[in-house]
């Protein structure tokens, strides 16, 4: 059963459950496809977007590359994975929110070690 965030009058507890479900879904996908998930994740809901911030995300191999001055390769590889897996991330967010995602953007930072997953939502029906 999907939870909808369409109504601005949802109680804070409902929005908290949706935020938790969003963070858990994104963490699970990261763990499945990168071999490990982040140690911290937080989802933020806006009227027309979902932002999931992940911390402590890099694998041992990625940290090794970054320490060797190859952070650009880590970012490029993470970007390629985000593009390849975009449909899976979008499907998870749509299932949790009950809203269609019109755009998905992902950005990796090596220092500090963060990933931002941004989902722009179609306008809510009136």
C-alpha positions as CSV (number, residue, x, y, z in Angstrom):
1,X,0.0,0.0,0.0
2,X,1.5,3.3,-1.0
3,X,1.3,6.4,1.2
4,X,0.4,9.7,-0.5
5,X,1.9,13.1,0.3
6,X,-0.6,14.9,-2.0
7,X,-2.5,16.7,0.8
8,X,-0.8,19.6,2.6
9,X,-2.9,18.8,5.7
10,X,-1.4,15.4,6.4
11,X,-0.4,15.1,10.1
12,X,3.3,15.3,10.9
13,X,3.3,11.6,11.9
14,X,2.1,10.6,8.4
15,X,4.8,12.8,6.7
16,X,7.3,11.3,9.1
17,X,6.4,7.8,8.0
18,X,6.6,8.8,4.4
19,X,10.0,10.3,4.9
20,X,11.2,7.2,6.7
21,X,9.9,5.0,3.9
22,X,11.6,7.1,1.3
23,X,15.0,7.1,3.1
24,X,14.8,3.3,3.6
25,X,14.0,2.6,0.0
26,X,16.9,4.7,-1.3
27,X,19.3,3.2,1.3
28,X,18.2,-0.3,0.3
29,X,18.8,0.4,-3.4
30,X,22.2,1.8,-2.7
31,X,23.1,-1.2,-0.6
32,X,21.9,-3.7,-3.3
33,X,23.8,-2.0,-6.1
34,X,26.9,-0.5,-4.5
35,X,27.6,-3.3,-2.1
36,X,27.0,-1.2,1.0
37,X,24.6,1.4,2.0
38,X,25.1,4.8,3.7
39,X,25.4,4.9,7.5
40,X,23.0,7.9,7.6
41,X,20.1,8.9,5.4
42,X,17.4,11.6,5.7
43,X,14.5,12.3,3.4
44,X,13.0,15.8,3.0
45,X,9.6,16.4,1.5
46,X,8.5,19.6,-0.3
47,X,5.3,20.4,-2.1
48,X,6.9,19.4,-5.4
49,X,10.1,17.5,-4.5
50,X,11.7,14.8,-2.5
51,X,15.4,15.2,-1.4
52,X,17.2,12.2,0.1
53,X,20.6,13.0,1.7
54,X,23.0,10.1,2.3
55,X,26.2,10.3,4.3
56,X,29.1,7.9,4.6
57,X,28.3,6.3,1.2
58,X,31.6,5.4,-0.5
59,X,32.9,1.8,-0.8
60,X,36.5,0.9,0.3
61,X,37.5,0.9,-3.4
62,X,36.0,4.4,-3.9
63,X,37.8,5.7,-0.9
64,X,41.0,4.3,-2.1
65,X,40.6,6.0,-5.5
66,X,39.7,9.3,-3.8
67,X,42.8,9.1,-1.5
68,X,44.9,8.6,-4.6
69,X,43.6,11.8,-6.1
70,X,41.0,10.2,-8.4
71,X,37.8,11.6,-6.8
72,X,36.7,12.6,-10.3
73,X,36.5,8.9,-11.3
74,X,34.5,8.1,-8.2
75,X,32.0,10.9,-9.0
76,X,31.9,9.9,-12.7
77,X,31.2,6.2,-11.8
78,X,28.5,7.2,-9.3
79,X,26.9,9.4,-11.9
80,X,26.9,6.5,-14.4
81,X,25.3,4.2,-11.8
82,X,22.6,6.8,-11.0
83,X,21.8,7.1,-14.6
84,X,21.6,3.3,-15.1
85,X,19.5,2.8,-12.0
86,X,17.3,5.9,-12.3
87,X,14.2,4.0,-13.2
88,X,14.5,1.9,-10.1
89,X,14.9,4.9,-7.8
90,X,12.0,6.7,-9.5
91,X,9.7,3.6,-9.2
92,X,10.4,3.4,-5.5
93,X,9.8,7.1,-4.8
94,X,6.6,7.0,-6.9
95,X,5.3,3.9,-5.0
96,X,5.9,5.6,-1.6
97,X,4.6,9.0,-2.5
98,X,1.8,8.1,-4.7
99,X,3.0,10.9,-7.1
100,X,4.6,10.7,-10.5
101,X,8.3,11.8,-10.6
102,X,9.0,14.1,-13.5
103,X,12.8,14.3,-13.0
104,X,15.5,12.5,-11.0
105,X,18.9,14.1,-10.3
106,X,21.7,12.6,-8.3
107,X,24.9,14.2,-7.2
108,X,27.9,12.8,-5.3
109,X,30.4,14.7,-3.2
110,X,33.6,12.9,-2.1
111,X,34.6,15.5,0.5
112,X,32.4,15.7,2.4
113,X,31.2,12.2,1.6
114,X,27.6,12.8,0.6
115,X,25.1,11.8,-2.0
116,X,22.0,13.9,-2.8
117,X,19.1,12.2,-4.6
118,X,16.6,14.7,-5.8
119,X,13.2,13.8,-7.2
120,X,11.0,16.5,-8.8
121,X,7.3,15.6,-8.6
122,X,4.5,16.3,-10.9
123,X,2.0,18.8,-9.5
124,X,-0.5,17.3,-7.1
125,X,-4.0,17.1,-8.5
126,X,-6.3,19.8,-7.1
